Amino acid sequence: MPYAAPRAARPRGGALAAVLAAGLLGTTVLAPALLALPPAAADVLRVEALAAPVVEAGYPRRTVLPEPAPDPGDAALRMGLTPYSDIARRLNAAQAGSDRVSTEVVATTATGREVVLVTLTAPESLAQARQQATMRDRVTRLPAQAARDRGLARSYKVPVFLNANIHGNEYEGTDAALRLIEDYATSQDPEVLETLERSRIHLVVSMNPDGRHDGTRRNSAGFDLNRDLVTATQPEVVGVRDAIVRTQPVLLLDLHGYVNGTLVEPTTPPHGENYEYDLFVEHAYPNALGMEEAIRALGHDLADGVEPTQIPLRDWSEGWDDWPPIFTPQYAALHGAVAHTVEVPLRVNNSASSLPETELRRRAAINTDIAHAAMTASLDYVREHRAELLAGQIEIFRRGVDGAPQNPVEEGLFGLIGPEDVYLGDYPRAYVVPVGSAQRSAPAAARLVDHLVANGVEVTRLTRPASIAGQTYPAGSYLVDLHQARRGMANTILGAGTDISERVEAMYDIAGWSHGLLWGADVVTVPEGVRLSVVGQEVDAAAASGSLALSSAGWRLELEDPADVRALVDLLSAGVQVELLDDGAVLVPAGDVAAAQAVVAEHGVALAPAPAGAAGDPMDPLTVGVAGTAEELWAFGELGLDVVPVSSAALDAGMDLEGVDALYVSSGLSWRDLGALGRAELESFLEAGGGVVGRGGTGAGLNDALGLLDVDAVVGRGDANGVVAVDNADSPVTAGATPHTFVYAPLWFTDLGPGVEADQTYAADPLVSGHWRADADGRGGPDAAAGQAVVVRGTDAETGARVVLMGSEPLFRAHPKGQYALVARALLWSSLG
């Protein structure tokens, strides 16, 4: 029977996409014609909602994929697995032979390879596909009504998401996905047919085709894609993230290798505090047991080198957690999915890559069988528990929309859950991203809003001034009401996070992050219990942020955001005679109005009037030599700076640093590793007035070896990481910097010699969120770092070279966007020596 939305869900109010009932949301969403107010104590939200996207086609949606020429250099061939060049051919054949298979390209890599999303489902007319979209929107917008909607419960095709090959040299998930696609395309098995009638199965066949071809874990830009989900710098991640947001899966698998025996999540604690973990684990653990049984049924055992399956929640105490949202499954959980990583057992990469080809192929075949078994067992679970999975996702969204508290997971559940598994979030009422004088960076605010929207968060732009918690925000400010379906996603992005140092000994990866604190925009937390009364419009993108003030004395460009640095680069490239002021801002001359207008329009920067008589040091285009990580090189690309990669090997091979204005050194360059030729070139660079910005232990080590700044570097605990509070001096490097930064293996500087300035210091209580304990000997903890210098600056007495040293990670995995400008300012200052 075709789905018909109940009458209460029909949109009213002319241009409004929907009017949401006060009884469901705890708020009233009104069209201009519907201004009857609820009782005084209630919230009043007059918000014009976005219209749902228009579905343009039913299923199948056949896209004929380009078929690359065979490439004998593809790394997958040695394992007897499918090379990248053969994926499109097999998918085209599956589409041609079945009306159940659709393909779409969701991303194109830096080298031009395609990331393909395959959808398996029974055919749908355009009208049926639009009905599915209506139901999916209802699940998030009106979850309380969706929970009572019998037509939706009967007709909604629950989405499932299977993701393979996010790490390029973990190959077998791709071949398992192709096997499943080709099987389901023609199978007459009644259970397969039922699954296709009642589900949409979305498969990313290879999320990292560059890494697959090259035999590398990372993509061609050098990023670990499974650490990028909540940042989304890489095109592969953007495409898959958007697909997850759009499809809204009830269950997701992410196929990896290699842990023996096969590792099947759910994980050890700590568990993400923004998930509804009670609803998550009630399906995650039973589905893991089903996958374990399917893998056992294959018959692979110790004689094959296969250990019994491991489920970390059951078998480990800690060390494989689901705390950070950087991984695909943990990201998907914030969108209502029951999500798992599965690690197949037999290694074929890295240390195993030199094994005989026959052994690699034997291992890869077993791994492919296991990955396929995990997929099909999960699809069986969805078929058998479809109603409960859908009800659980609806309940996740209902709690968000109603502003209901989280429920702690039941201790004793499955005979496994204890107090160590209970992690609950503390949701505020809302967040405000202000505009105008209360906002430090207009482009940072715009970027943050765009990121929220891209992650499925509902954002309202105020069309009238609003008083919230005693503070008045001008029209144009952005409100993120946490009474919404994806409150967990919103709080993950905007919240400060939590210090979990006392709860676990060690973490698998990072423990602290905060776009709200690290991306450079001012964000105001509205406490729970505050009444909201606003008029606004839901947005699908931030409004233009640029502004150019009237001025006869030129303009100040504050270098507070990557957009500001890109604007400076454009001005310098255009030949504008800009000057670096003593406080680190840039003076743009009044005579270059057209250039000023151009960067305002292009980069959304704010140019404020300069005081009469302002003057600084003339600036030339900046060329930076970077000895850093791949992620740091990417961040420099986001800054728009002219970059030359530098390393010990390159200098020893005769690299000429002439034309390089400043060096950024964080890895790959050390005095110890340099030969005579490289050392001579580096010394000549410093004697010619080249600047140095050193980060972390490598930067501090080079400083010590060259005797540049008289400081002692103190190393904190090596796995410590998180968001830290800092105090900034009014210096050309740190004036106007954010009061928070990010650290990993934190460093600080003591015993500062003559002429060395502490530009940034750790606050008295530095750790805001993350995991940072002292070492076993009691040293290296946050108490030891409190008040110590994290950024120092000075001039080498012998060469006159300007040097800045940093103990933080301002470019970490290209995530802390609000810290980029600190690096740019350090480089600019150091280049003027």
N, C-alpha and C positions, 0 to 999 in steps of 0.2 A: 504494500500500500504506500503511495507517495506520502512523504512527511508533510504535515501542515502545522505550522507554528500555532500554539494556542493564542487566543485573542489577546491576552494580556501582553504578549510579546511584540505585537505589531507596532511599528513606529508611528508616532503622532507628532504634530507640531511643525508641519511644513518642512523647513530645511533640516530639522534635526534628524539624525540617523536613528536615534532611539531615545525614548524617555524611560528612565529606569525608576521602578517603584520604590517609594520611601521605605516601605516595610521590608524590602529585601536588602537594601544597601545600608540602611541607617543614615542615608542622605537622600535628598530630593534633587533630581536632575530635571530642570524645567526649560521648556522653550519660552521665547519671549511672550507668548500668549498665555502661558500657564504659570502665573506668578503668585498663586495662593501659597502663603507661607505656612510651614508646620509650626508646632509649638515653639516658643522662644528658646527652649533649651536644646532644640535639635539643630543639626547642621543645615545650612542652606547653600546648596551648590547648584547654581544655574549654569550648567555646562553644556555647550553644544557639542555633541559627540561626533566623532568621525563616522562617515559612511563606511560600511563594510566594503572591502575590495570586490570588484565585479569579477565573477568567474567567467572566463572567456571560452572554455571548452570542457567537454566531458572526457571520458576515458573510453578507449585508448587515445593517447596523445602521441602520435608517432613522430619522432624526430629522427631523420636519417643522419646518423653521426658520420663525420669524416673518418675514413679508415686510413691511418698512417701506413707508410711503407714498412715492411718487416725490418727489424733492427737487430742484427746478430749480437750487438753489444749489450742488450737488455739483461740486467742482472738476474731476472726471474728465470731465465731459460736454463741456467745451470741446475736449478732445483726441479726442473721439469714442470714448472708452473707457467701461468699465462703471462706472456710479455704485454707491455702496455699496448703495443701496436695491434694486438689481437683482440683486445677488449671490445673495441667498437664493432669489429666484424661479428663477434658472437652476439652482441646486443642487437645489432641490426637484423641478424638472422632470427633472433627470438621475437622481435617485433613483427617481422614479416610473416612469421608462422603462427601468430597468436593474437587474439584481441584482448589479452589480459596484460600485455606488457607495454609500458610507456617509458620513454626516456626524455630527460631534459638535461642540458648543461647548466650547472649551478655555479661553476667557477672555471676560470682559465688561469693556469699557473704562469709564473714569470717566464717560463720557456715556451709557453703556448700549448701545453698539454691540457686536456679537458677533464674536469671532475664531473662525473655523470651521476645523476640521481635517477634510479629506476623505480617505477611504481608498478606493483603487481596488484591487480584487483579485477573483480568482475566488471564487464563493460557498464558504463554509466552514460546516459544521455546528458546533454547540457543542462536540462532542467533538473535531473537527479544530482548532478555535480553541484548545482547552485543550492539545492536543498541541503546537501552535506555541508556546504559552507555556512548556511544559515544555522544549522545545528551546532557546528563547531563554534561559531560566534556566540551562540546562546549559552554554551557551556562556560565560557569565560565572562560574558557580560551579565547573565542572569542565572547563575548557577543554582540558586535555590529553586527557581522555577524549573530549570533543566532537570533537577533531581526528581521532580514530580511529573515530568513529561513522559507519558507512556509511549507516545509516538517516537520521541527521540530515543528512548531506551530500546525500542524495537528496530528502528531504521538506521541509526547512526553507525557508520562503518568505522570502527575504532582504528586509529592509525598506529602502526608499529614502525620503528626506525632501526635499521641494521646498518652499522657503519664499519667499514673495513679499511685496513691499510693506512691508517693515519700516520703510522711510522712506516716509512717506505721499505725498510728491510725486515719488516714483519709481514710476510707475504700472503700467508695462506687464507686469510679471511676473504681476499678477493676471489680466489678460486672456489671457495665454499659458496660465496654469494652467487657467482656465475652458475654453479651447479644447481643451486636452489631456483634461480630465475628460469633456467632451461627446463627444469623439472616441473615447476608450477605453471609454466606457459602452456603445457599440453596435458598435464596430469588429469585423469578422470577419477582419482581417488576421492571418495565422498567427503573425507575430512578436509582435503585440500580445497575442494569446491566450496565447502561451507566457509572455510577461512577466507577465501576470496570474495564470497558474497557478503561477509560481515566485517571485513577489515580492508584497509589499504596498507600494503606492505611497501615501505619506502626503503630502498637500499642504495647506499653510496658504495659503489663497487671498488673504487680506489680513491681515497681522499688525498693521497700524496703520490700522484703518478710520477712526479720528478724523482722523488726518493726511491720509488719502486724500480724505475729504470736504472738509476745510478747505484742502487744498493746501499742507500744511506738512510739512517733514521730520520734525519731532518729534511726539510724541503730545500729547494735550490737556493733560497735566501739564507739558509742556515738556521731556521727556526724549528724548534720542537713544536709541532702543531698542537700536540696534546697538553701544552701549557699556555695556549693562546686564546682559549675559548672566551674568557670574560674580557679580553682586551681586543681581539679580532683585528690584528694588524695585517694578517696574511690573506690573500684572496681565497685560498682554499678554505680557511676557517670562516671567513665572511659568508661564503656560499653555503657551507654546511650549517652554520648558525642560523642563517635566514631560513633554511629549509626546516630546521627544528622548530623555530618560532612559528612558521607558517603551517606546518603539518600538525603540531601539538600532539605528539605521540603519547600513548598511555604506557608504552614500554620501549626501551632502547637497549640495544647491545652494541658494544664497541669491541671489535676483535683485535687482539694483540698477540704477542709472543715475546719472550719464552720463559715460562715458569713451570717447573716440573715437580710434582704433578700439576696438571692443569689447574689454574687458579680461576675460580668463579666467584665474583662478588655476590653478596654484600661484604662490606669491609669491617675492619676493626674500628674502634673509636680513635679519635674524636669524629663525630658525625656533624655534618653541616647544620649550623643553628638556624638557618633560614629555610630548611626543608620542613615538611610536615612528616617527620621521620616515622611516627607511628603508622601513618598510612602507607609510607614507602616500604617499610620492612615487612609488613604483613603479607606483601606479595613478593618482595625481593628474595626472601629466604626460601619460601616454597618453590619459586621458580628456579632458584639455584639448585635445590635438591633434584628437581626434574632434569636439569641439565646434567647434573652429576650422574644420575641414573642412565640417561641416554648415552653419555660418554662411556660409562662402565659397560653398557650393552654392546659396544663396539668390539670388546674382547681384547683390547690392547692392554698389556700388563708389563711386569718387570722384565720379562724375556724380550720385549720390544724396546726396553729402556723407558717405559712409561710408568711413572709413579701414580698412586691414587690421587684423585681430585682433592684440591684444597679449597675450602670456603673460609676466607679470613675471619669472618664474624664468629664462626664456630671453632676454628682450629688455631687461631693466633690471638695473642693478647693485645698487641699493638704493632704498628709499623706499616700498615697498609690501610690508610684512612681515607675517608671521603669528605674531609673538611673543606678544602679550597674548591672554588667553582671553575678552576682552570682546566679540568679534565672534561672530556665530552660527557660521560655519564653524569657526573656531578652537576655540570651545567644543565643537562636535560632535566634533572630532578627538580630544578627551579621552575620548570615549565609543566610540572605535573606528571612526569614520567617516572615509572619504576625502571631503573637503569643499572646496567651491569657492565663492568669490564670483564672480558674473558681472555685469559692468557694461555695459548696453546703450549704444549710442553717441550717439544724437542727442538733445540736450538739449531738453526741453519745459517745464522749470521755471525759476524764478529769472530769470536774465537773458534767457531765451528766452520768458518767459511773455507778453510783449507782441507776439509775432509774430502774423501773421494766422492766423485759425482754420484755414484750409485748409493752411497750412504745418505747424502743430502736429499736425494730423490725419495728414498725410503722414509726419511724423517718428514719431508714435506707432505707426502701422501697421508701419513698418519695424522699430521697436524690439520690437513684439510678435512679429513673425516671428522675430527673432533670439533673443528669450527662449525662444520655443517650440522653436526649433531646438536650443538648448542643453539644454533639458529632454529632448527626444526622443533626442538623441545620447547623453546620459548614461544614459537608460533602455536604449538599445541596448548601451552598454558593459556595463551590469549584466547584461543577458541573456547577452552573449557571454562575460563573465568572472565569472559568478556564483560558480563554485567557488573561484576565486582570491581574490575579494573576501571571501568568507566565511572562507576559510582565513587570510587576513591579519588579519581581525578576531579570530578565535580565537587567533592567535599573539600579538597585542597583549595579550589578556587572559591567555594562558598565561604570558607573561613576567612579568606582574604577580603572578599567583598563586604562581608559583615563585620570585619574587624574583630573576629572572634579570637580568643586566645588559642595558642597551640596546645595540643594534648600531649603530655609526656608519654613516651612509649612505655608499655606495660612491663614492669620488671617481672622476670620469670617467663616471659613469652618465649616459646620454643625451648624452654629450659636453658636459654642462652643469655637473655637480656638482663643486665644488671644496672646499678646506678651509674657505672662508667659509660653507659650508652645513652644517658639522658642529657641532651643538649637542647636548650630552648632559647629562641631569640627574644629580644626585647624590642618590640616594634613601637616606634613613635607614632603619632597621629598622621604626620605628613612631613615632607621636606619642601623647602622653598629655595629656588635658585633665583635670587633677585637680579634685577637689572638696575642700571643707573649708578648712583654714587655708592650704593651698598655692595657693588660687585667689583672685585679687584680686576677681573679680566673678562671683557665681553666675549672675545672669541673662545675662551675656555668654557664659559657658560654655554655658548651655543654648541660646542662640540659635545659637552656632557649631555645636553638635552637630546641631541641627535643620537647619541649612544644609548640613552634610555629607550628612546622610541624604537631603535633598531632591535633592541632586546625584548620588545613586546610590552614595555611598561607604558601605562597611560599617563600622559603629561598634559596638564591644562595651562594655557597661557591666559593670564588675567586680562580681561578687556576693560576692567575698572580697577581703581586702587582698592586694596583690601587691607583691613586691620586683622592681623593674626597674632595671637598671643602677645598683644600689646605693642606690636610693631607694624607700621604701615608700609606696605609694598606697592610700588607704582604699577600702573597698568603695563603690561609687557613682561612682568615677572612670571616665573613658571612655578606651578604647584604640582607636587607629586603626592597625591592623596594615597595613603597606604591602605585605605579601604578599597582595594582592587584585587583582581584575581592573582596577579603576579606580584603580590607584595614582597614575597621572598626575593624575587629578582631585583625589585626596586631597592630593598634594604641591603642586598648584597653589594649593589653599586654605590649607594649613597651613604650607607652606614659607616661608622668608624671601625667596626669589627671588634674583636675580643682578644684579650690577653689570655691564652690558654696554657701558659708556661707551667703552671702548677698542676695541671690535670694529666699531662702525659710527659713521658721522658723525652721522646723524640718524635719528629714528624717525617712523613714520606717526602713531602715537598714543602712549599711555602705555607705559612700559617697566618699571614697578615696581608691585607690589601685594602684599598679604599679609593675608589674613584672620587668620592666626595672630598677626601683629604689630599689626594695626590695628583689630581688632574688639573689643578690650578684655578678652579672656580670657587667662589664663596657659596656655601650651602648651609642653610639654616635648618636646624632640626626643630620641628613643632612637637612638643610632648603629647603623649596620649592624654585624652581627656579635654583637650582644647577644642572649643567649638569653632567650626569653619563656616564662614559666610562669604562666598565669593561668586563672581560672575566671570565666566571665561569660555574659552573654546579649547577642546582637545586638539592637539597638534600632531601632524605627521613629520614635522621638521621644525627646527628652530628658525625664528625670524632672522633676517639679516642683522648682523651685529655691528657693522662698521659705522664710524662717525668721524666727521671732520669739522672741527670747531673753526669759527671765524678768528683770524689772527693776522696781525701785521708784522709779527716778530718771529714767525715760523712756528713749528709744532714740536712737541715732545712725543716721541714714540717710546713708551715704556716696554722694555724687553722682559715681559712676564709670561710669554706663551710662545709655543712654536710658531704660531701665526705671526707674531711680532717679529720673530727672527726671519721668517720667510719674506716679510715685508721689507725688512732691512736689506736682505740679499737682493731683492728686486730693485730697490732704490740705488744700491751701489752698482748693480749691473747696468742701470739706466744712466749712470754717470752723475747722479745727484751728489752734491758735495755735503754729505752728512758729517756730523761730528759726534764723538762719544763724550758725553758730559761726565763730570766727576762722580755723579751718583749712579752711573751705569745706564742712564737713559740716553736716547739718541736725539740729537737736534736735527730737524728737517727744515731747510731754509724756506722762507716765505715765498721766494720766487719760483718754486717748483710746485705750483698748485696742481698741474695736471698729473704729475707723478704721485703726489700725495693722494689725489682722488683715485688714482688707479689702484694703489695698494689698499686703500680703504675698501674699495669695491671688491677686489680680488681676495683679500685675506680677512676681511671683517674686523680690522684693527681700529682702535680708537686713537685719533691724533688730537691731543689737547693743546691749548695755546702755550707757547713758550714765553717765559718772561723776557722783557726787553733786555737786550745786552747779553743774553745767554751765549756762551761759547765753550768749546771743548776741543778735543784732539781730532784733527782731520782723520777720516777713515778711508781705507781702500778696500776693495774686495778681498775677502779672507779665504785663504786656502789652509785646510787643516790636514795634517798627517795623523792618521788614526791607527794606533796599535791597540785594537780592541776586539770585542766579540762580534759575531755576525749580527746579533741583535743591536749592539751599539752602532755598528755601521748603518743599519737600517734607520735607527733613530736620527743619525746625522742626515740621512736622506730626507726624513720628515722635516728637519730644520732647513733644508734647502742649501746647506753649505757645500762648498766645493771640497771634496774629500779625496785624499790620496792614501790608500792603505800602506801601512808601514809595519815592518817586523824586523827582528834580528836577522833573519835569513836574507831579507831584501837588502838591508844595509850592508851585510857582508858580501852580497853579490854586486855591490857597486852602486846602489841607489843614491841619487843626488837629491838632497833636501833643499836645494836652492829653489826658491819659489814657494816653499812651505812657510807659513807665518807662525804657526803654533802646532805643537804636538799634543795629542791626547793619548795617554798611555795607561792602559788597564790590563793588557795581556799581550803576550807574544813579543815583548821587547824587554830584554834585561841586559845589564852590563856584563853579567857573568857569561851570557851566551854569545856576546859579540866578539868577533875577532878584531885584529888591528885595524882593518879597513873600515869596518862599521863603527868602531869607537872613534876613529879620527873624524868620520863624517858627522857623528853626533856632537862631538866637541866643537867642530867648525860651525855647526848650526847654532849652538848656544853662544859662541863668541860673536856671531853675526847678529845677535839680539833676538833669536828665536825664542818663543815662549813655550812653556811646558805646563800642561794640566795633567797631573797624575792622580789616578783613582785606585783605591784599594792597596793591597799588598804589593802588587807589581809597580804601581806608581810610586809608592813610598820607598820601595827597594831601589828604584832607579835614582830617586832623589838622594838617598843615602850614598849610593855608589859614586855619584857625581859631586856630592858635597854641596848641594844647592841651598836648601833651607836647613837651618839649625833647629831640628825638631826630633822628637822620639815618637815612633809609631807604636801603638799598643794594639794588639790583635785580640778581639773578643772571641767568644765561642764560635767555632767554625760553621755550625749549622743554625746559628741564631738568625732570625729574619723577622721582618715585620715593619709596620708603620711606626715611626718614632716622632716625638715632639722635639722641636729645635728652637733655639733663639737665634735671631739673625742680627748681625751688626749693620749699621748704616754705612755700608761700604759699596764700592762700584760693582762688586760681585754679588752680594747678598741683599742689598737694599730692595725691599719689596718682595723678597722671596717668600714662599709659603711657609707657615709655621710647622709643617710636617714634611718628612722625607721618608725614603725607604732604605732599609739596610739588609744586607745578607753577608754573613761573616763580618760583622761591624768592626770598624777601625776607629781609633781616635788618636789625637796627638797631644803630647805633653812636653814639658820643659822647652817651651818656645823661646828661641834665642832672640837676640836683638833684631829689630826690624820685621819680625814675623808677627802677623796679625791673625787673631782668631776671628774669622768672619762669621762662622756658624758654630754653635755649641749645642750639645745635647741638653735637653731640659732637665730639671731636677728629678723628674720622674719620667724617663724617656719613652718607655714602651707603651704605645697606645693599643696596638693589636698585633698579635703574632705569637712567636715562641722564642724566648730568649732566657736561658738559664746560665748560671755560672758554670764553669768547668768543674771537674771533680775536685780540683785543688782550691775551689772557691773564687778563682779569678775569672775575668772575662765576662762578667755579667752586667746587666744594666745599671746596677748600683755603682759599679766601678766607672762606667762611662758617664754618669750623670755630671753635668757641668763641664765636661771636657770638650775640646775643640774637635769638630768633625770636618770643618773646612778651614784651611789656613792659607795665607797668602804672603808673599814677600819677594824680594829681589836678591838674586845671587850677587854677593859683593864683588866677586872676581870677574864675572862675564857681563854683569848687568842684565842677565836674563830674568824675566818675570816668571814666577812659578806659583801655581795654585795646586794644593793637595786636597783630596777628598777621601773621607773614610766611609761614605755612603754609596748607594747604588742608584744614582739619579736617572740612569737609562735602563734599568733592569728589565730585560726581555721586552724593551720598548713599551713598557706599561706606564710608568709614572709621568704622564705627559706634562704635568705642571712643574716638573723638575728639569725639563730639557733646557729651559731658558737660563737656568743657573749655570749649566755647562757652557752654553753659548757666551754668557757674560764673562765667565772665567777665561775662555779662549780669547775673546776680544781684548780684555784687559791685558792678558799675558802677551798678546801679539804686538802691543804698543811699546815694548821695551826698547 
